[in-house]
Amino acid sequence: MLYPKALKAGDKIGFFSPSSPATVFAPKRFQRAKSYLESKGFKLVSGSLTGSSDNYRSGSIMERVEELNQLIRDPSVRCIMSTIGGSNSNALLPYIDYEALRNDPKIIIGYSDVTALLMGIYAQTGLVTFYGPALVASFGEFPPLVDETFNSFMDILTSESDIYSYSMPGDWTDVKHDWETQDSGKATYQNEWKFIGNGMVSGRVIGGNLNTMAGIWGSPYMPEVQRGDILLIEDSLKGIDAVERSFAHLLACGVFDKVSAVVLGKHELFDHKGTSRSPLDVLLEVLNGKEVPIFYGFDSCHTHPMLVTPLGIQARIDFDNHRFSLEGKWLSAN
């Protein structure tokens, strides 16, 4: 295992666009996000594709991986954050400078399509990576939700503790606005977490965006699911038919025979296609009576606020007392 150094005020955060060109299609939100993190005392380092667009992506495969590698090789950059996800981050995996990361471990954070990079880097180096906010998508949101996301960012990435217990945000949202015309905070819903199971479960946290993992499944960039793992899965903007297919794929691969529990994040704007069924309902149907404890509704996903989850470390779910905690080291001391 490799551990990045804890983040501290004044550190440099480099940002990159491994797939979609958010710095181009959402310039107002991009500037708002930069200003927000700079106001918190961090220095932002622009990736080389900032302001660039090649239609559906920020640049060619080699241009995108060079943007990432430049930040990896810069010793002054202590955190590397994606601007957003997309669909093609997995194309970068064969060309990442993994040796540079082994020599200088740093915080790698993002979500959605960036799951491919988080899992690939962890599989290739043993470096703990972080499922968490992306610059434009997350820190371009308005208060108070962006503040809650930032608080989790600081709680996890600046602490040298080896234990942390998550608290459920009081409210959440997946309301959709035009990013370039949005001028205020979004309407929210009252939050709820569900713990389906009994007793205490401990294991290695692995996973991320389920749809993205299909693009690296069976490759050297997808860590093998081990017996006792806690599987984190979440998705966004999918229909119930696609979600059933994804869950059935995990069942067919024997994943549910190995894991000790599933953490199922909220699904942004889930399309139940007239069924009124939830992703949890779909998962329970696919499991067909197989006893797998489930923590449902976790806020480490495409919704706001977003809680940061270290990947590759030990965690614990207390199903009796409804608690989800980290119980293993995820950062090294400065």
C-alpha positions in Angstrom: 0.0 0.0 0.0 1.1 3.5 -0.8 -0.4 6.6 1.0 -0.3 10.2 -0.2 0.6 13.0 2.1 -2.2 14.8 4.0 -3.2 18.0 2.3 -2.6 21.3 4.0 -3.6 24.9 3.4 -1.6 26.5 0.7 -0.9 23.3 -1.2 -1.2 23.1 -4.9 -4.2 21.3 -6.4 -3.7 20.4 -10.1 -6.8 19.7 -12.2 -7.2 17.8 -15.4 -9.9 16.8 -17.9 -9.5 13.0 -18.7 -12.6 12.9 -20.8 -15.3 15.6 -21.1 -14.1 19.2 -21.7 -15.9 20.9 -18.8 -13.6 23.9 -18.8 -15.0 24.7 -22.2 -18.7 23.8 -22.0 -19.2 25.2 -18.5 -16.9 28.2 -18.3 -18.9 30.1 -15.6 -19.1 27.1 -13.4 -15.5 26.4 -13.9 -14.5 29.9 -12.9 -16.8 29.7 -9.8 -15.2 26.4 -8.8 -11.7 27.7 -9.1 -12.5 30.8 -7.1 -14.1 28.7 -4.4 -11.1 26.6 -3.8 -8.7 29.5 -4.1 -10.8 31.3 -1.4 -10.1 28.4 0.9 -6.3 28.9 0.6 -5.4 26.4 -2.1 -3.4 27.2 -5.2 -4.8 25.8 -8.4 -2.6 24.5 -11.2 -4.2 24.2 -14.6 -3.8 21.1 -16.7 -2.5 21.6 -20.2 -5.9 20.9 -21.8 -7.7 23.6 -19.8 -9.8 25.5 -22.3 -9.4 22.9 -25.0 -12.1 20.8 -26.6 -12.2 18.0 -29.2 -16.0 17.7 -29.3 -16.9 14.9 -26.8 -13.5 15.0 -25.2 -10.8 17.5 -24.1 -8.2 16.1 -26.5 -6.7 13.0 -28.0 -5.8 10.0 -25.8 -2.1 10.9 -25.7 -2.8 14.6 -25.1 -5.1 13.7 -22.2 -2.6 11.3 -20.6 0.2 13.8 -21.0 -1.9 16.4 -19.2 -2.3 13.9 -16.3 1.4 12.8 -16.4 2.6 16.4 -16.2 0.7 16.9 -13.0 1.9 13.5 -11.6 5.5 14.5 -12.3 5.2 17.9 -10.8 6.5 17.6 -7.2 4.8 20.8 -6.1 1.3 19.4 -6.9 0.0 17.5 -3.9 -3.5 16.8 -5.1 -4.7 15.9 -8.6 -8.5 16.4 -9.2 -10.5 15.8 -12.3 -12.7 18.6 -13.6 -15.6 16.2 -14.4 -16.1 12.7 -15.7 -17.3 11.6 -19.2 -17.0 8.3 -21.0 -13.4 7.7 -22.0 -11.0 7.9 -19.1 -10.1 4.2 -19.4 -8.3 5.0 -22.7 -5.5 6.7 -20.6 -4.7 3.7 -18.4 -1.9 2.0 -20.5 0.1 5.3 -20.7 0.0 6.7 -17.1 3.4 7.2 -15.5 2.8 4.8 -12.6 6.4 4.8 -11.6 6.3 8.5 -11.0 3.3 8.0 -8.7 5.1 5.2 -6.8 8.1 7.6 -6.3 5.9 10.6 -5.3 2.5 9.4 -4.0 -0.1 12.2 -4.2 -3.9 12.5 -3.7 -5.8 11.4 -6.8 -9.5 12.4 -6.6 -12.6 12.3 -8.8 -15.7 10.3 -9.5 -17.9 8.9 -12.2 -15.8 8.0 -15.3 -12.7 8.8 -13.3 -13.4 5.5 -11.5 -11.3 3.9 -14.2 -8.3 6.0 -13.2 -8.8 5.5 -9.5 -9.1 1.8 -9.8 -6.4 1.5 -12.4 -3.9 3.5 -10.3 -4.7 1.6 -7.2 -4.4 -1.8 -9.0 -1.0 -0.8 -10.6 0.6 0.9 -7.6 -1.2 0.2 -4.4 -1.8 3.9 -4.0 -5.0 4.8 -2.0 -7.2 6.8 -4.3 -10.3 8.9 -3.4 -13.8 8.7 -4.7 -14.8 12.3 -4.3 -15.6 15.7 -5.8 -14.5 16.9 -9.2 -13.6 20.5 -9.7 -16.3 21.8 -12.0 -19.1 19.4 -11.3 -18.8 19.6 -7.5 -17.1 22.8 -6.4 -18.9 24.9 -9.0 -22.2 24.2 -7.0 -23.6 27.0 -4.8 -23.8 27.1 -1.0 -24.8 25.5 1.3 -24.3 22.2 -0.6 -20.8 23.1 -1.9 -19.7 23.9 1.6 -20.8 20.4 2.9 -18.8 18.8 0.1 -15.8 20.9 0.9 -16.1 20.0 4.6 -15.9 16.3 3.8 -13.0 17.0 1.4 -11.1 18.6 4.3 -12.2 16.0 6.9 -10.7 13.2 4.8 -7.8 14.7 3.0 -6.2 16.8 5.7 -6.5 14.3 8.6 -3.7 11.9 9.6 -6.2 9.9 11.7 -6.8 6.2 10.9 -10.5 6.3 11.9 -13.4 8.4 10.7 -17.2 8.0 11.1 -19.4 9.4 8.4 -22.4 11.6 9.3 -25.4 11.7 7.1 -26.0 15.2 5.5 -29.4 16.5 6.5 -30.4 17.3 2.9 -29.4 16.3 -0.6 -30.3 17.1 -4.2 -30.1 15.8 -7.7 -32.1 18.7 -9.2 -30.8 19.5 -12.7 -30.1 23.1 -13.8 -28.4 24.6 -16.8 -24.9 25.1 -15.4 -24.4 28.4 -17.3 -27.6 30.0 -16.1 -27.8 28.7 -12.6 -27.5 31.5 -10.2 -28.5 30.1 -6.8 -28.6 26.9 -4.7 -30.8 24.0 -5.7 -33.9 22.7 -4.0 -33.2 19.8 -1.7 -34.8 16.7 -0.2 -34.7 15.3 3.3 -32.0 12.7 3.5 -32.3 9.0 4.5 -29.8 6.2 4.8 -31.0 2.6 5.0 -29.0 -0.2 6.6 -30.3 -3.6 5.6 -28.5 -6.3 7.6 -27.3 -7.1 11.1 -24.2 -6.9 13.1 -20.8 -5.5 12.1 -19.1 -5.9 8.7 -15.5 -4.9 8.0 -13.6 -5.1 4.8 -11.6 -3.3 2.1 -13.6 -0.6 0.2 -13.4 -1.1 -3.5 -15.5 0.2 -6.4 -17.0 3.5 -7.7 -19.2 4.1 -10.7 -20.7 0.9 -11.8 -21.1 1.7 -15.5 -17.5 2.8 -15.7 -16.2 -0.3 -14.1 -17.6 -2.3 -17.0 -15.0 -0.6 -19.2 -12.1 -2.1 -17.1 -13.6 -5.3 -15.9 -11.3 -8.3 -16.4 -8.3 -6.0 -17.2 -5.1 -5.4 -15.1 -6.7 -2.0 -14.2 -9.6 -3.5 -12.2 -8.6 -4.8 -8.8 -9.9 -8.3 -8.3 -12.8 -8.3 -5.9 -11.7 -10.3 -2.9 -13.6 -12.2 -0.3 -14.7 -9.9 2.5 -14.5 -6.7 0.4 -17.1 -3.9 0.8 -18.3 -3.0 -2.7 -19.1 0.7 -3.3 -21.3 1.2 -6.4 -23.2 4.1 -7.7 -24.6 5.4 -11.0 -26.2 8.3 -12.7 -28.8 9.1 -15.3 -29.5 5.4 -16.0 -32.8 3.6 -16.7 -33.9 0.8 -14.6 -33.2 -1.7 -17.4 -29.5 -0.7 -17.5 -29.3 -0.9 -13.7 -30.7 -4.4 -13.8 -28.2 -5.4 -16.4 -25.3 -4.0 -14.3 -26.4 -5.7 -11.1 -27.0 -9.0 -13.0 -23.4 -8.7 -14.4 -22.0 -8.6 -10.9 -24.1 -11.6 -9.9 -22.9 -13.5 -13.0 -19.3 -12.7 -12.1 -19.7 -14.1 -8.6 -19.1 -10.7 -7.0 -22.0 -11.1 -4.5 -20.6 -14.4 -3.4 -17.4 -12.7 -2.3 -18.3 -9.3 -0.8 -19.2 -8.8 2.8 -21.5 -5.9 2.1 -22.6 -3.5 -0.7 -22.6 0.3 -0.3 -25.2 1.5 -2.8 -25.0 5.3 -3.4 -27.8 7.5 -4.4 -28.6 7.3 -8.2 -28.9 10.8 -9.8 -32.2 11.2 -11.7 -32.9 7.5 -11.8 -35.4 6.6 -14.5 -37.7 3.9 -13.1 -39.6 3.8 -16.5 -43.0 3.7 -14.9 -42.3 0.9 -12.4 -41.9 3.1 -9.3 -39.1 0.8 -8.3 -35.8 2.0 -6.9 -32.2 0.8 -7.5 -32.4 -0.9 -4.1 -35.5 -2.8 -5.3 -33.6 -3.9 -8.4 -30.6 -5.1 -6.4 -32.8 -7.1 -4.1 -34.6 -8.7 -7.0 -31.3 -9.6 -8.7 -29.9 -11.0 -5.4 -33.0 -13.3 -5.2 -32.7 -14.0 -1.5 -28.9 -14.1 -1.4 -28.0 -12.6 1.9 -25.8 -9.6 1.2 -25.9 -6.7 3.7 -26.7 -3.4 2.0 -26.0 0.2 3.1 -28.3 2.2 0.8 -28.3 5.9 0.0 -24.7 6.8 0.7 -23.8 10.4 -0.5 -20.5 9.5 -2.2 -22.1 9.7 -5.7 -23.3 12.1 -8.4 -25.6 14.0 -6.0 -24.9 17.0 -3.8 -23.3 17.2 -1.2 -20.6 14.6 -2.0 -18.7 12.7 0.7 -15.2 11.6 0.1 -14.4 7.9 0.2 -10.9 6.5 0.3 -10.6 3.4 -1.9 -8.4 0.4 -1.0 -8.6 0.8 2.8 -10.5 -0.9 5.5 -13.9 0.3 6.6 -16.7 -0.9 8.9 -20.4 -0.9 8.6 -22.4 -1.2 11.9 -25.8 -2.3 10.7 -27.3 -2.4 14.2 -26.3 1.2 15.0 -26.4 2.6 11.5 -22.8 3.7 11.2 -20.3 3.7 8.4 -16.7 4.2 9.4 -13.1 4.1 8.1 -10.8 2.1 10.2 -7.5 2.0 8.3 -4.8 4.5 7.4 -5.4 6.4 4.2 -2.9 9.3 4.4 0.8 9.6 5.5 2.1 12.3 7.8 3.6 15.4 6.2 
